[in-house]
C-alpha cells in the first residue's frame, strides 16, 4: 500500500504555482518577441512592438497577482 500526501505551506500554493508557471511562459514569449526584432521586416515592427507591450502588461498583471497572494498569506502588522 502506498499513501501519497500533499502538503502546502500556504493557502494559495496551487494558485501561486500556476501564476509562476504563467509568468515563466510570458518571459519565454517576451524573449522570442525580442529575438524577432533582429530579423523582422520594417513593416512588421509595429506589430511586434504591440505584442511586446501586451506581454509587458500581462507580466505586470501576473506579478501584481503574485504579490497580492503574498500579502494575503503574510499580512503586515
N, C-alpha and C positions, 0 to 999 in steps of 0.2 A: 504494500500500500504506500502510495506517495501523496503527501499533502503539500500543497502549494499555498503560500501565504504572501499577500502583497501588503506592504506597509507604506503608507505615505506620511511624510513628515509634516505636510501642510494639507489643509482642507482642499486647496485648489491645485494639487500636484499634477493631475492629468491635464487640467486646463493650461497650466504653465508649460508643461511638456509640449502640448500642441502648439502653443504660441511660439515657443523656441524653435520647434520644427518649421513652423511657418516663416519665422524670421530668417532661418538658415536658407530656405528656399528663395526668399526675397533677395538676400545678399547674393546668392548664386545668379539670380536673374539680373541683378544690377551689374555684376561683373561681366556678364555676357553683353549687356547693352553698352557698357563702356568699351568693351572689346570691338563691338560693331562700329564704333566711331572711327576705328582705324581703317576700315575698308568700305564703309557705306558711301554711296554716291551723294553728291551735294544736295540733290533734290529730295533725298530721303532723310537728311539730317534732322529736319524739323520733327519728323515722326519719332525718331529715336530720342530726341530731346524731350518730347512729350511723354514718351514711355518712361524715361528716366525720372521725370518729375512725378509721374504716377507711382512708380516704385518707391521713390523717396517718401511720398505721403503715406503709403502703406507701411513702410518701415517705421515711420514716426508713430503711426497709429498703433502698431503692434507693440512698440516699446512702451507707449503710454498704457496699454492694457497690462503688460507685464509689471510695470511699476504700480498700477492700481491693485493688482493681485498681491504684490509685496506689501503695500501699505495696509491692505486688509489683513494679511497674516501677521504683520509686525506694526501695529498702530503706535504712533508716538504718544508718549505720556504727557 
